[in-house]
Amino acid sequence: MSKVSFSRIWLAILIVLVVSCKSAPKNVEEVQPEPAKVEEIVAEPETKEEPAVAEETPEVVEVEDGELLTKKQSMYAELGETLTAARAKRQEVMNSNLNNDYEERFDQSDDALNTATDIYEAGFEAVDEDALATAHSALEGFTSIINYALLAKAESLQSTSGSMQQQALRLRADTAVKQNYNLAAELYNKGNAAMRSQDYAAAAEFYGEAIPAFMETINIATEKKTKAELALKNAEEKISNSEKIVEDAVKQLETSEDGETL
């Protein structure tokens, strides 16, 4: 082999080696992670965050508003009922013409009724404790007028029926007409019980019923007494007549036929 050929072979081998080195993958150096810093590893302690007051305030206000609304609506309904009752009592006073007998109290109650009515007509938001108190004052005022009038009426009827009861007892109606008397006395006693419980309307009603019952009892007892007295008088007259007849007969027996005394 000539020198030229040998040189070419080595040249070719070198070229192959150079090309192989360039195409082979390079070894990648592994990168070791740097150790974490201590301040990064230590975790900060967890702390509970207090809820902000601003977050709770809307809920509290909402609850308070709901309770206030319910209270207002309840007071508004009560105010309406009280006003209705007060107007009914006022009409009762007017029908009985008691407004003139108790003029000052009637005017005070009327003013309270008008004031409370104005608040009611303004809506439930305007209602408060003072409005309710004013309405109740009006109702109590009209009611007291009726009670005063009923008390006066009951006392008058009590006096009348009591006097009639005494009259019936003087006639001995409790024995002569026992059934009638007991009925009248029962009504009178119920009137007394109603007076003690301050139910003047019921008392007036019972006394009012007792009066005609006592009147009937007195009439019957009086009639029976009159008949008894008349019967007694007739009997006495008969006895008197009989005694006179006896006396005349005796005189006749004592007198002779010629008129001389035996």
C-alpha positions as CSV (number, residue, x, y, z in Angstrom):
1,M,0.0,0.0,0.0
2,S,1.4,3.3,-0.9
3,K,1.8,6.1,1.5
4,V,-0.9,8.2,-0.2
5,S,-3.5,5.6,0.3
6,F,-2.7,5.1,4.0
7,S,-2.9,8.8,4.6
8,R,-6.3,9.0,3.0
9,I,-7.6,6.2,5.3
10,W,-6.5,8.0,8.4
11,L,-8.0,11.1,7.2
12,A,-11.3,9.4,6.7
13,I,-11.2,7.9,10.2
14,L,-10.5,11.2,11.7
15,I,-13.4,12.8,9.9
16,V,-15.7,10.0,11.1
17,L,-14.6,10.5,14.7
18,V,-15.1,14.3,14.5
19,V,-18.6,13.9,13.2
20,S,-19.5,11.3,15.8
21,C,-18.4,13.6,18.6
22,K,-20.5,16.5,17.3
23,S,-23.7,14.5,16.9
24,A,-23.5,12.7,20.3
25,P,-25.8,14.2,23.0
26,K,-24.1,16.2,25.7
27,N,-24.4,15.0,29.3
28,V,-26.8,17.3,31.2
29,E,-25.5,18.2,34.6
30,E,-28.0,17.7,37.3
31,V,-28.8,20.9,39.1
32,Q,-29.1,20.3,42.8
33,P,-31.9,22.4,44.4
34,E,-30.6,25.0,46.8
35,P,-31.4,24.3,50.4
36,A,-34.5,26.3,51.5
37,K,-33.8,29.2,53.7
38,V,-34.8,28.8,57.3
39,E,-37.1,31.8,57.3
40,E,-39.0,30.3,54.4
41,I,-39.4,26.8,56.1
42,V,-40.8,28.1,59.4
43,A,-44.5,28.6,59.0
44,E,-46.1,31.6,60.6
45,P,-48.6,30.8,63.3
46,E,-52.2,30.9,62.2
47,T,-54.4,33.5,63.8
48,K,-58.2,33.6,63.9
49,E,-59.4,36.8,62.4
50,E,-62.1,38.4,64.5
51,P,-65.2,39.2,62.4
52,A,-65.4,42.8,61.7
53,V,-68.1,44.7,63.5
54,A,-69.1,46.3,60.3
55,E,-70.1,42.9,59.0
56,E,-72.5,42.1,61.9
57,T,-74.1,45.5,62.2
58,P,-76.5,45.1,59.2
59,E,-77.8,41.8,60.6
60,V,-78.4,43.2,64.1
61,V,-80.1,46.2,62.6
62,E,-82.2,44.0,60.4
63,V,-83.4,42.0,63.4
64,E,-84.2,45.1,65.5
65,D,-86.1,46.6,62.6
66,G,-88.2,43.4,62.3
67,E,-89.0,43.4,66.0
68,L,-89.9,47.1,65.9
69,L,-92.1,46.6,62.9
70,T,-94.0,43.7,64.6
71,K,-94.4,45.8,67.7
72,K,-95.7,48.8,65.7
73,Q,-98.2,46.6,63.9
74,S,-99.4,45.1,67.2
75,M,-99.8,48.5,68.8
76,Y,-101.6,49.7,65.7
77,A,-104.1,46.8,65.8
78,E,-104.7,47.4,69.6
79,L,-105.2,51.1,69.0
80,G,-107.9,50.4,66.4
81,E,-109.7,48.0,68.7
82,T,-109.6,50.4,71.6
83,L,-110.9,53.3,69.5
84,T,-113.8,51.1,68.2
85,A,-114.7,50.2,71.8
86,A,-114.4,53.9,72.9
87,R,-116.7,55.0,70.1
88,A,-119.3,52.4,71.1
89,K,-119.3,53.6,74.7
90,R,-119.5,57.2,73.6
91,Q,-122.6,56.4,71.5
92,E,-124.1,54.6,74.5
93,V,-123.5,57.8,76.6
94,M,-125.2,59.9,74.0
95,N,-128.2,57.6,73.6
96,S,-128.8,57.9,77.4
97,N,-128.3,61.7,77.4
98,L,-125.6,61.2,80.0
99,N,-123.2,63.6,78.2
100,N,-125.1,66.5,79.8
101,D,-125.1,65.0,83.3
102,Y,-121.4,64.4,83.2
103,E,-120.3,67.2,80.8
104,E,-116.8,67.8,82.0
105,R,-115.8,64.1,82.0
106,F,-117.5,63.6,78.6
107,D,-115.5,66.5,77.0
108,Q,-112.2,65.2,78.4
109,S,-112.9,61.7,77.0
110,D,-114.0,63.2,73.7
111,D,-110.7,65.1,73.3
112,A,-108.7,62.0,74.1
113,L,-110.7,60.1,71.5
114,N,-110.1,62.7,68.8
115,T,-106.3,62.8,69.5
116,A,-105.9,59.0,69.4
117,T,-108.0,58.9,66.2
118,D,-105.7,61.4,64.5
119,I,-102.6,59.3,65.3
120,Y,-104.3,56.1,64.1
121,E,-105.2,57.7,60.8
122,A,-101.6,58.8,60.4
123,G,-100.6,55.1,60.0
124,F,-98.9,52.5,62.2
125,E,-95.5,54.2,62.1
126,A,-97.0,57.1,64.1
127,V,-98.3,54.8,66.8
128,D,-96.5,54.7,70.2
129,E,-97.3,53.9,73.8
130,D,-98.6,57.4,74.4
131,A,-101.2,57.0,71.6
132,L,-102.4,53.7,73.2
133,A,-102.6,55.3,76.6
134,T,-104.7,58.2,75.2
135,A,-107.1,55.8,73.5
136,H,-107.5,53.8,76.7
137,S,-108.1,57.0,78.6
138,A,-111.0,57.9,76.3
139,L,-112.5,54.4,76.7
140,E,-112.2,54.5,80.4
141,G,-113.7,58.0,80.5
142,F,-116.8,57.0,78.6
143,T,-117.1,53.8,80.5
144,S,-117.0,55.6,83.9
145,I,-119.8,57.9,82.8
146,I,-122.0,54.9,82.1
147,N,-120.9,53.2,85.4
148,Y,-121.7,56.3,87.4
149,A,-125.1,56.6,85.8
150,L,-125.8,52.9,86.4
151,L,-124.7,53.1,90.0
152,A,-127.1,56.0,90.6
153,K,-129.9,54.0,88.9
154,A,-129.1,50.8,90.8
155,E,-129.0,52.7,94.2
156,S,-132.4,54.2,93.5
157,L,-133.9,50.9,92.5
158,Q,-132.3,49.2,95.5
159,S,-134.0,51.7,97.8
160,T,-137.4,51.3,96.2
161,S,-137.3,47.5,96.1
162,G,-136.0,47.4,99.7
163,S,-138.9,49.6,100.9
164,M,-141.3,47.3,99.1
165,Q,-139.8,44.3,100.7
166,Q,-140.4,45.8,104.2
167,Q,-144.0,46.6,103.2
168,A,-144.5,43.0,102.1
169,L,-143.1,41.7,105.4
170,R,-145.4,43.9,107.4
171,L,-148.3,42.3,105.5
172,R,-146.8,38.9,106.5
173,A,-146.5,38.1,102.8
174,D,-143.6,35.8,103.5
175,T,-146.2,33.4,104.9
176,A,-149.5,34.5,103.4
177,V,-148.2,34.5,99.8
178,K,-144.9,32.7,100.4
179,Q,-144.2,31.6,96.8
180,N,-144.6,35.2,95.4
181,Y,-142.6,36.7,98.2
182,N,-139.7,34.2,97.8
183,L,-139.5,35.0,94.0
184,A,-139.3,38.8,94.7
185,A,-136.8,38.4,97.5
186,E,-134.6,36.2,95.3
187,L,-134.4,38.9,92.7
188,Y,-133.7,41.5,95.4
189,N,-130.8,39.4,96.8
190,K,-129.3,38.9,93.4
191,G,-129.3,42.7,93.0
192,N,-127.5,43.1,96.3
193,A,-124.9,40.5,95.1
194,A,-124.3,42.4,91.9
195,M,-123.9,45.6,93.8
196,R,-121.2,44.0,95.9
197,S,-119.3,42.9,92.7
198,Q,-119.8,46.4,91.2
199,D,-121.8,45.1,88.3
200,Y,-124.2,48.0,88.4
201,A,-126.0,47.1,85.2
202,A,-126.9,43.7,86.5
203,A,-127.9,45.1,89.9
204,A,-130.2,47.7,88.3
205,E,-131.8,44.9,86.2
206,F,-132.4,42.6,89.2
207,Y,-133.8,45.4,91.3
208,G,-136.0,46.5,88.4
209,E,-137.4,43.0,88.2
210,A,-137.8,42.7,92.0
211,I,-140.0,45.9,92.2
212,P,-143.0,44.5,90.2
213,A,-142.6,41.1,91.9
214,F,-142.9,42.8,95.3
215,M,-145.8,44.9,94.1
216,E,-147.7,41.8,93.0
217,T,-146.9,40.1,96.3
218,I,-148.1,43.2,98.3
219,N,-151.3,43.3,96.2
220,I,-152.1,39.7,96.8
221,A,-151.2,39.9,100.5
222,T,-153.3,43.1,100.8
223,E,-156.3,41.4,99.1
224,K,-156.0,38.4,101.4
225,K,-155.8,40.6,104.4
226,T,-158.8,42.6,103.3
227,K,-160.8,39.5,102.8
228,A,-159.7,38.1,106.2
229,E,-160.6,41.4,107.9
230,L,-164.0,41.4,106.2
231,A,-164.6,37.8,107.2
232,L,-163.7,38.6,110.8
233,K,-165.9,41.6,110.8
234,N,-168.8,39.6,109.4
235,A,-168.2,37.0,112.0
236,E,-168.1,39.5,114.7
237,E,-171.3,41.1,113.4
238,K,-172.9,37.6,113.3
239,I,-171.8,37.0,116.9
240,S,-173.1,40.3,117.9
241,N,-176.4,39.6,116.3
242,S,-176.6,36.2,117.8
243,E,-175.9,37.6,121.2
244,K,-178.7,40.1,120.7
245,I,-181.1,37.4,119.6
246,V,-180.2,35.4,122.7
247,E,-180.8,38.4,124.9
248,D,-184.1,39.1,123.3
249,A,-185.2,35.5,123.8
250,V,-184.2,35.5,127.4
251,K,-186.2,38.7,127.9
252,Q,-189.1,37.1,126.3
253,L,-188.9,34.1,128.5
254,E,-188.6,36.4,131.5
255,T,-191.7,38.3,130.5
256,S,-195.1,37.0,131.2
257,E,-197.8,36.8,128.7
258,D,-199.4,39.9,130.1
259,G,-196.2,41.7,129.9
260,E,-195.3,41.5,133.6
261,T,-192.0,40.4,134.7
262,L,-191.9,36.9,136.1
